[in-house]
């Protein structure tokens, strides 16, 4: 109850509102979010997870799990990732989904905003590969700094990467006006 109060207070104080489509969340899912314009997006995302009592996990490079940061990163659901390990990140995440009854992996696909006026690049697609391999849905979060609205607008079940990325692009455009740049279609 206290976590929900803190989450709702964060939205009220910031002047933001949120919405969640009914029956969107499941026991296991990959959650992605756009748009990344400020640190406030992350704060409000965490607040939304508190409101709905959702324990989240996110990928953090293993080098940061040292000293006093380790217990803090673990407490917020950080998963140390060794990018040099023999096992790829997709396989590592599939293991987490398989061994947990409830598992929410939050990934912010990179390249969603340009820095210092640089040209925006296509989003990275690791989230799709993890969701497909783990056989879990991809939940679509949004944060629109212009309208101060955020939340969860829906989910998709991964099937075909080209179709799914085009659908994600379409859904974000329709619901938020955000034009996500997706990679060029891959041939089958």
N, C-alpha and C positions, 0 to 999 in steps of 0.2 A: 504494500500500500504506500509506503514511504517513497519507494523508487518511482512509482507512478506519479506521486505528487511532485517530486523533483523534476521529472520529465515534463509534466504539464506546465510547471512553473517556468521552465526554460523557454518553452514556446510562448507563454504569455508575456514574459519579460522582454523577449526579443521582438515581439509583434508578429511572429510567424503563426501560421495555422497548418494543420496537417490533416490528411485523409488517408484511410486505408480501405481498399476494396474488401468487401466481406469474403470470408473463406479463402483468402489469398495465401496465408501462411500454413506451412506444413511442419512436420517434425524435423525434416531435413531439407535443406535448400542452399543454393548459392545465391547470395543477394548482391546485386550490383547497383550502383547509383551514379546519377548524373544530375546536376551539373556541379563541377568543382570550381567554385569561384573564390572561396575563402575558407578559413579554418572553421567558420561558423557552420558550414555544411556538415563537418564531422561532429561538432558539438550537438547539433540538432538531430543528426542521425542517431547518436548515442542516446539522446533524450527520448526519441521515438522507440528505441529498443527497450528503454526503461518502462515506458508507458505500457507496452505490450508484454513486459516481463520476458523478453527474448534474450537468452544468453548467446552472445556472438563470439566468433573466432575470426582472426585475420592473420594473414601471412606477414611475418616480419623476419628480416635476415638474421640468421643465428648469431652473428657477431654482436648484436645489440643486447643479447641475453647474458650480460656479464655484470658482476657487482650489484649495486643497489637497483639497477634497472630490471634485473631478471624477475623478482617477485611482482613488480609493478606491471610488467608486460604480460606475465602469466595471469595476473588478476583481471586484466582487461581482455583476456581471451587471445593473446598473442601466441602464434605457433611459430617456433623457430624453423626456418627453412635454410637448408644447406644447398645452395645452388651448384656446388661442385660435387655433390654426392652422386654415387652411381645411380641411385633411384631418382627418377624425374619427379618434379613437383606434383604432376597430375596423379601419379601412383601414390605418392605420400598422402595426398588429400583423400583419395579413394579409400585408403586404409582408415583414415579418421571417420569418414562417413560410415564405413562398415562396422567399426567397433563402438559406435555411439548410437543410442536410441534417439537422441535429439542432437542435431548438429547444424548450426547456421554459419556458413562461411561467407564473410563479407569481403568483397573485392571491389576496389575502385579501379576500373580499367584505365590504364595510363593514356596519356595523349588526349585527354578530354578538354584541355585548355592550352592555349599558347602562352608562353612566357615572354614577356618583354616584346610583344608584337610579332613574335615568330609565327610562321604558318602552322595551323593546327594539323596534326597527323592523325591517321586512322587509329581507332581504339585497338587495344591488344585483346586477343581472343582466348587467353588462358582460362578465363572464367567459364567459357562455353565448353572447352575440352574437359575441364574438371566435372562440370554438371553432367555432361554426356556420359563420361566414364563411370561416374558414381550413380547414374540413373536417378538424378534428382532435378527438380525444376529450378529455373532461374527466375528469381523475384526481382522486379524492377522498381527501384526506389527513385525518387526525384526530389530535387531541391531547386526552386526557382527564385533566385535572389531579387528579381525585378518585382515579382508578385508577392514575395514572402510566403509562398505556399510550398509545402513538402509533403511527403508521404510515400505510400506504396500504390502504384497504379495497376499492377497486375503481375502475371507470371506466364512463362512459357515453358514447355517441356522440350528440351533439345532433341532435334531429329536430323536436320540437315543444316550445316553451318551457314551456307549462303542464304537459304530461306530464313533461318532464324535471325541472322544479323540484319537482314533487310526488314524483318518484322520488328525487331527491337528499335531500329532507326525510325520506322513508321510510327510506332507507338509513342516514342518520346516526342516526335514532331507533333503528332496530333494532340497529346495531352499537355505538353509543356512548351511547345514552340522551338525546342532545342534541336538543332540539326547536327546529329552525331555523324562523324565521318567514319565509315566502315572500310575495312580492307577490300581490295579488289576481289571479286568472286574467284574461288578456287575451282579448278576443273575436277570433276569426279573421277 
